[in-house]
Amino acid sequence: MTNDRSGELSDAFTSSVADAYDHYYQGVPGDIRFYVEEALKAGSPVLEIGCGTGRVAIPLAEAGIEVVGLDREERITEIARRKLALCSDETQRRVSFVNGDMRDFDLKRIFPTVIVAYNTFLHLMTPDDQSRALSRIHAHLEVGGRLILNVLDPRPDVLATRDGKLEQARGFVRPDGLGGASNAVRVSVCSRTDAERQTLSQDVIFEELDAVGRVKSKSYRSFVIRYVYRYEMEHLLRLRGFEIDALYGDFFRNPHGRGTEQVWVARKVASG
């Protein structure tokens, strides 16, 4: 897998991985509650960039917030729509999912809050792409509106100890859909880092097991993200017309520190 992804987003999904996505990628502790609290303060509507399967958007709608969810992967938003169809009519009316690229979208409306959750921003592989995305977000915020953005805080020294190793990750149980049966899914991850380019590449293997533990099916996801350091992220935000309201180390509003989360709350104050 190459790290040279200039001009691209880093992710690609097969249909089988898209199905596993909702079970494996469950966010950061406390993030849903944080987003709901902040959205309720600002009011509707909220734009979520990289909405995925609706993990954040649907709870926001259930809390009474109108939400527009943007994601470039149609297979992922199909899952989101199926999930939304199981919700109340009132919740369904509050959510719309659209497909688009965070670098060049134009929804022709503005929002008091934009959310970019769970490392979505790190799928932008160049500073130019990051700047373009922040400019589009800025254009979709009302003056004084806030961007809430979460990315990991990198520890290359820790990542280097895992470089090239195949490790067991947290597995999950997925409904089979046949008579209500469920199947365990074993997850393995091989990580590679490039400290100079600030990239983390991962090959993720999903192995679905039958009742006696034999591998029933196998699917793969390969991706690369470009991590950003605290002051690099702050510079990008200020450059694109944002003022920093807060930087937290987690979603319980604890201080930021090396190796914690970066939870940014930034306000639109100028031309981006």
N, C-alpha and C positions, 0 to 999 in steps of 0.2 A: 504493500500500500504506500503510495507516494505522499509526501508532505507538500508537494508543489501544487497548490490548489488556488493559485492566483485567479481572482475574478469569479470564483465559485463559492457556493455554500457547500458545507462539508458533508452533508448527510444524504443518504439514500436508503430507501426501505423496500424490501420485498413485501408481498402481501402477508406472508406468514410472520415476519418480524413486526409488521404494523399491528397484527393481532396481539402479539406478545407485549408490545410497547406499553399498553395500558396497565399491565400487571407488574412490570419490572421497574418502570420509571415513575416513581411515586413522590418525587419532589424532596423538599428539605423540611425537617420538622418545624411545624408552626407556620409554614408559609401561607396556607389557605386562610387561616384565621387572620393573619396580618393583612393579606390583600383585601379581605372582606371588610375589616375595620377601616382601612384607609379609603376604600371605595365608598363606604357609607358616609364618611366625612365629606367627601367631595361631591357625591351624588352622581346620577347617571348623565351620560353613558360612559362606559369604560371600553377602551380598545386594548385587547390583549394581542401582542405580537408573538407568533409562534405558539398558538393556542393548543396545538396537538389534539388530543382526544377529548378536550373539554375539562380536564382535571381541575383547572382554576375557573374557567368561564361558567361552568354549570353551578358550582356553589355560589358564585357571585350572583347569578340570576335567581337562585333559590333564596338569597338574602334580599331580593327586591331590586337589584341593579340591572339596568339594561346593558348588554354586553355585545360587542362586535369582536369575534375571534378571527384573526388572520393567520393562515398557515399555507405554506407553499405545497404541501403534500396532500393530494386529493384523497389518497387512501387513508390518511390519518383523519382528515375531516369527515370522511364517511363514517368512521367509527364514532366520532364526536356526535354526528347527527343521529346515529342509532341509539347512542346513550341518551341524547336529549329527548328522543321520541318516547322514552320510558318515563319522563318527568311529567309533572302536571301541565295542563294547558297554559296556565299562567306563566310558569317558568319557560316553556317553549316560546311563548310570545316575546320574551325578553332577550332571546339570544339569536344572533345570526352568525353563521360561519361562512367565511369567504376565503378563496385561494388567492395568494399573491406573494410576491417576493418583498421582504422587509427593506430592500435597498431601493425600490422604485415604485411602491404602491401609491395610489391616490384614491382615497375614499370620498373625497369632496365633502367632508364634514370635519368638525373639530370636536375634541373631547376634553373634559377636565382631568382625566387620568389615563395614562398609558402604562401597561404592565408588560415587562419582558422578563419572564420567570425562568428559573432553573437552567441557567447556562445557555439559553437560546442565543444570546448575543455572541457567544464564543464560536458559533458556527460560521461567523464572518471571518474570512481567512486573511484579510489584508487591512491595514489601516484605512485605505481608501474606502473599502466596503463598510467598515465600521462607521466612518464619517458620513457616508451616504445614508446609511440606515438611521443614524441619529438626526440627520437633516430632515428625513421624511417623518420621523416621529415628532420632531420639533414643529413641522408644518401642520401636523394633525392635533396639536395641543392648543388650547385657548391660552391667552396671556395669563400667566400665573398658574397654569395647569402643571401637573406634576407627572414625571416619569418615575416609575418604581422598577428598578432593574436589579436582578440578582445574578452574580457570577461567582464562581469559586475563587478563593484566594490561593494562588499557586505556591506550592512548596516543591520546587524542582529537586531539592536534595532528597525528599521523601519519594517523589516519583521515580527518581533514578534507581532506587533500591528495588523497584518492581519492574524495571525495564526488561522486556523480552520474556518475562515469566508468565506461564499460564496458571491462573489462580481461580479458585472457586469463589463465586460471588453469591449474593443472596438469591436463593431460588424462590419459587412461588407455585401456587396451585391454580390451574386454569380449568374452568368447566369444559367438559368434553362436548356437551350439547347432545349427547346420546343417552337418553334415559336418566339425565341428571348426574351422570358420572363425572368425576373430576380426575385430572391427571397432574402429577407433580412435574415441574419443569426444572431441570438442573441448568445452572448458568455458569459458564466459565469465561474468563476475560484474560486476554493478553494485551498488555499495554506497552507502548513505545514512546519515548520522549525525545524531543529535540530542543535543548535548552536555548540554542542560538535563535531558532525560529519561533520559540515559545509555543511549540505544538505538543499536544498529547494525542496519540493515535491509539485506538482500541479496536480489537477484533472480539466480538461478543458471540458466544456460541450458546444457543438455546437447545437443550435436549429434552424432549418430552418423553416421559417414562410411562410404561404400562403398570398394571397392578403389581407385577412381580419385579419391577425395577429395570426391565429391559428398555432400551432406547426404541421408542415408537416412531419418532420423527426428529429431524434436526434442521435448524435454520440458523442463519448467520446475520450479523450486522457489523459492518466495518465503518468507522467514522474517524474524523480528525477534528479537533478543535484547537483554536489558537487562544491561549489564556492571556489575560491582561493583569498587570500589576496595579496596585491601588492608585499610585500617582499618575500612571499612564491613563487609567480610566477617568480620573478626575480631570486631567488635561483635555481628554476627548470631549467630555461633557461641557466644560467651560468654553472650549473652542466652538462648539455648536450652539451656544447661546443658552446654556443652563447654569443656574446657580445651585450649589449644593445645600440642601436643607439638612440632610442627615446621612451618615454612613454607619451602618450597624454591622456587627459580626455575626448576627443570627437573626431569626425572626421573632425573638423575644426581646429585641431592642437592647441587647448587650453590646458593649463597645467592640469595635473592630480590632482584630489583632492578627498577626502573621499566621496564616494557615486556617483562619476562620472563613466564613462566608463574607462576600462583599454584598451588602444589601443597601443599594443607593436609593435615596429619595432626592430627586433633582427637579427644580422649578424652572419653567420657561420664563426668561426675563429679557431676551433680546433676539435679534435676527439670527437664524441658525446657518 
